[in-house]
Amino acid sequence: MDYITYAVPFFLLALLIELVYGIAINKNTYRLNDAISNLFMGTLRTANKLIIIGAAGYVFYLAETRFALWRMNPESPITWVFAFVIYDFFYYWFHRISHERQIFWASHVAHHQSEDYNLSTALRQTGTGAFVSWVFYIPMFLIGIPSYVFISVASLNLIYQFWVHSEHIPKLGWFENYFVTASNHRVHHAQNDQYIDKNYGGVFIIWDRIFGTHKIEDESEPCIYGIRGTLNTFNPIWANLHVYVKIIKEMWLSKDWKDRLYAPFARTGWTPKSFPEKAEKADFDPSNFKKYDPNIENRHKIYAFFQYLFITYIFLVFIQNESLNYYQLWVTISMMAFTMYCTSLWLDGKEGKIAEVVRLLLCLAIGLYAYFAISLTQISVSILIYATINLLALPFINNPKRVSRPKHA
């Protein structure tokens, strides 16, 4: 059973509690633009999984039914405990390789782009992870772990990782030696020289201790979050694709065939020797680091937040409840992604009216088609009301004048 669906309301409640608590103690770790970007990417990842998970499921099925050495008893507590621990072992190696090799970093990088660190960061997930991550878990089926148990422990592992994305939780004494905590996961998300590429465990920190990737948070050096070579955008599409674009450019433009073939599997930060363009080095100076934080008007923030609320409604009511067929799912998720892109233009302080008009006209067209052609009354009425409200509000949402106002970390 996938427990994540049941945990989502508690995730959102925890976000609200953390926000209120941070404001109350005068240590707010949230910014609206960054938080909306995180939540957008979490929704996109969950929605995308529904349309690209088929291949992984089929491979898991073959491994479990035809190639497994034996089948463990799903009723036995020993099976569950073993599966929970061994899943985290494989997760450690998946997570570590996702930082060390380009093709896997291309997917995982999305989770590390936030320059804030709060519970919304936990929900910032890659939209392309389902293409590659499943490969690391095939051995679990080969050694006889039932698929039901696998799905359950995988979701429990991910749920555990939620709470460690907070700046408000201090070190927890002896617990730090065995389990992943907020303190040692803050290290993992930091880009400081002494912290980078450390603490890969999901639940157990013992794997990092065994394999030499453990680092204790240094109280004299605060963690600076984000990635080397900042994106300088809240665009979720580019956030998911920019490393893939880098790899494709290296494969296309490199003059040596060895460089072309090696590019996807090279270590992160690698540049082909035969690459004709000069590689830009992502220098990092903690004393000069500034967060990407364009100054935009409150009306644009409110408008952007309204888009998030509607996307959440569409996801929970129509996608999560499996109200759509496969074709309709593709159209809906594509429009969700386009909505996220258009909203990111407002958050980036860019000219977004033309894209917004196009998007809303498409929404009207989809709403009318859903009503008259395929009789999806509830979704069509929802989309038509939503698009109408946005079109009426648009004249009052003036094009923002972008004034870059970085904040010191």
N, C-alpha and C positions, 0 to 999 in steps of 0.2 A: 504494500500500500504506500502511495505517495502522500506523506503527511504535510507537505509544504502548503497545499491548498488550504488546509485547516489552520495553518500557522499564519497566513497572510494577514488576517484581521489583527492578530497580536503584534505582528511586525509593525503595522501602521500605528497601532496604539502606542507601542514602545517609542516610535519616532516622535510622536506628539509629546510624550512624557519627557523624553530627552531634551526636546526643544524648550519646553516650559521650564525644566530644571536648569538648563544652561542660561536662560534669560534671568531666572530668579537669582542665580549665584553670580551673575554678571560675567559669564564665560560661555556665551553662545557659540556653538561650533557649526551653525547652519547659515548658509546663504541660499536665497530662493533660487537663483539661477543654477547653482551647482546641484542643489537638492532635486530640482525638477529634472535636470539632465540625468541624474542617477536613477530616478524613478522611471523616467522614460525608457532607459536602457534595460532596466529590470523587466518592465512590461514587454518590451520588444523581444527580449531573450526568451521569456516564457511562451509568448505567442509563436515565435519562430520554431521552437521545439516541436510544436504540434504538426508542422508541415515538413520537417526534415529528419525526424527521428526514426523513420521507417527502416532505413538501411541498417542502423545500429541494432534495432530490435530483431531484425531477421538474422543477423550474425550471432547475437546472443542466443536466439532460439536454436540455431544449428549447433552452437557450442554446447548448450545445455542438453539437447535431446540426442545428439549423435556422437559427440566427441568427449563428453564428460567422463572422467575416470570412474566416478560413482555419483550417487545423489545423496546429499545429506538430508537428515530428517528435519523438515521445517518446523516440527512441533517441539524440537529439543532446544532448551535454553542454551546449550553448548553451541549449537549451530549459529544462533543469533549473536552470541558473544564473539565467537570466532569470526563471523562475517563482519561484524562491526569493526573489530580490530584490523582484520586483513584489508578491509576496504580502505581504512585510513592509511595503511602502508602503501597501497597502490596509489592512493590520492597523493601522498607525499611525492612519489616519483613523477606522477603526472604533473603536479604543481611545479616541481623543481625543473623538469625538462621544459615546461611552458615558459620558464624564465631564461632558459639556456639556449634554446634553439628557435630560429626565426619563425618557422611555420607554425609552431605552437604559441610563441609569443604574440604572433599576429592576432590570434584569437584572444589570448588571456589579457593582453595589454589594456583592454577596455575597462577591466576591473580596477586598474591602478591609476587611471587618469585623473580621478578627483583630487583636487588640491585641498579639500577639507577631509576631515576624518570623523564620521559620525555614523549612526545606524543606517542612514540612507546610502552610505558607501557600500554597505553589505549587499544592498539590492542592485547595485550597479554591476550588471553581468554582461558577458559577451553575447552578441547575437549570432555568433558563428561557432560557438563551442561545441555544439552537437555534431559538427562535422568531424572533429578529431578526438575529443576527450574519451569517447567510448572505447577506443582501441586499447587503452590501458587497463580496462576492467575485464577483458575477455578471459584472462586466467582464472578469475573468480568462478566463472561458469564451468571452466574445464576441470576445476577441482571439486565440483559438485554442489556449489551453493545455489539453491533454488532462486529463480528469478523474482519470486514474491519477496523473499528475504533480501535480495540484492536491492530492489527498489526501495524497500523500507529503510534499510540501514543507510543507503545513499541519501535519502531525504533527511534522515535524522542527523547525519553528518553535516549537511548543509544548514539545517536549522541551528545546530550547535554553533556554527561559525558566525551566526548573526550577531550575537551579543558582544563578541570581541571587537567589534568595530565601534569603539567609543573612546573618547579622550577623558571621560569622567570616571572611569573605573581604575583604581590604583593597582599596584602590584599586590598579589594575593598570597605572599609567603610561600609555604611548601608546595602549594598547588601549581606554582610556576614551573616546578621541576619536572612535572609529568604531563601537564595538560596545556593546550594552547589557551592563552589568556589575552585580555585586551592589551596588556603591556607588551608581551612578545609579538603580538600581531601588529601593534603600532610600528614596531621595528620592521616588520615585513613590508609595510606600505610606505616606508620612508625611503627617500632617495639620497640621504646623507651617505658619504663614502663608507663609513663604518657599518652602516645598516643595510646597504643595498644587497639584494639577493640572499636574504637570511630568513630563517623560521618558516619553513614551508608546510609544516604539519597542519592538518585540518582540526583534529580533536586532540591528538597526542603530540607533545613536543619532543617525546623521547626519540623519534626518528631523526630529528635535527641533531640531537645530542650524539646519537650513534654515528651519523654520517657526516658530521663536521660542519653543519650549516646553522648552528645555534648561535644566537647573539642576545645578550641581555640588554635591555633598554638602559641607556646611560642618562641618568638624570641631569647631568651637566650639559648634555647636548640634545635639545628638543628635536623631535622628529619633524622633518619637512616632507610633506606628502606630495604625491604626483609622480610624473615620469620625467626622465631626462629628455629634453627636446619637447617642451610643452606644446599642446595642440593649439592653444589660443582660440578655441571655439567650443561651443556647447552643442555642435552638430553631431547627433548620435550616429548618423550614417558614416561620416568621415572617421569618427571615433572607432567604429568597428572595422573600417577598411584600410586605414592609412598604412599600416605595416604590410598588408597584402600588396598595396600599390608599390611600396618600396621594393618588395621581393620581385614583383613582375618587372619593374624597371631594371633591376639588376640582371634578371634573366634575359631581358630583351636587348639591353644596351651593352652588356659586357662583351668584349671581343674574344675572350677565351671560353671555349665550350666547357671546360672544367669549372670555370667560375659560374657559368650559367646553370649547370646541373647541380652545383653544390649550394647555390644561393638559398633554397628553401630550408636546407638542413644545417646551415652555418650557425655559428654561435651568434647570439644577439649582439648587435653593435658592429658586426663584421661588414667590411666593404670589399668588393672584388678588386684585385690589383689591376684588372684590365678595364675597370669601369671608367668611362671617359669623363665623367663629371667629378669634380672635387667633392669629397665627402665632408659634410658639415659636422663638426664635432660638437656634441652636446655638453659644453662646459657647465660645470655646476659650482656655484659659489653661494654657500648658505647665507652669507652676510648680505648678498644682493638679491636674494630670491624674492620675487613678488608674485602674488596670485593673480591669475587672469580674472578680472572683475570689471567688465565694461559698465559705465554709468548709464543706466537707462531710466526712463520715467516710470512712476508707479503704475500708470495705466497699462503700460506694456507688461509689467510683472503680473498684474491682475489678469490681463488677457491671456498670458502664457499659462497661468495657473488654471484658468478655466478650461484650456485645451487639455491639460493633464486630467482634470476631473472627468471630462467627457470620454477620453481614451480609457480611463479606468472603468467607467460605466460600461462601455462597449465590450471591454475585455471580460469583466466579471459576469455580465448578463448574457452575452451571446457567444463568446469564444470559450470561456471556462466551462460553460454549461453545455457545450457541444451542440449549439443550435444551428450551426452552419455546415453545409457540405464542403468538400475539399476545395472546389472552385471558389465558392463564396468566401471561404477562409482565406484563400490567397488574395482576393480582392480587398477584403477587410483589413488584413495585416499590411498590405501595400499602402492603403490609405492611412493607416495608423502611422506607418513609417514616414509618409509624406507630411502628415500633420506634425510629427516630431521635428522634421527638417524645417518646415516653415516656422514653427515656434522657436527653433534655435536661432533663426535670423533675428527675431525680436530680442532674444536674450543676448545675442552678440552685438546688438545695437546697429544692425544693418538694415538696408532698405528691403522690406519684405512684403509690401502691399501687392505687387503684381503676382508673386507666388501665392499669396494668401487668397486673392480673388480667384485664381485658377483652381486652387484647392477647394474653395467653397462651392464653386460652380460644379466641380466634379462630385462633391458631396450631394448637391441637389440632384444631379443626374443619376447617381447611384440610388438615392432615396426614392426617386420617381420610378426607376426601373424595378427596385425591390417591391414597390407597392403595386404597380400595374402588371408586371411581367411574371413575378415569381411569388407574389402574395405573402411576402414577409412583412406583415403589417406593423408589428411592434418595432422592428429595427428600422423600417422605412420612415415611420412617424418620428422616431427618435432622431434620425439623421436630418430629416427635413426641418424639424424644430430647431435643432442645433445649428444648421447652416443658416437658417433665417435669422436667428439671434445674432450670429457672428456678422452677417452681412449688414444688419442694422447697426451694429456697434462699430463696424470698420471705419466709417467716416470720422468717428471720434478718436480713432487710434491713429494719430498723426505719425508720419515717418520719423523714427527716432534720430536725433542727432548724436552720433556716437562720440562720447568723450571717454577715452580710456582712463580709468582711475584704478590702477593696481593697488592692492593692499599688501602691506608687509605681512609675511607669515608670522 
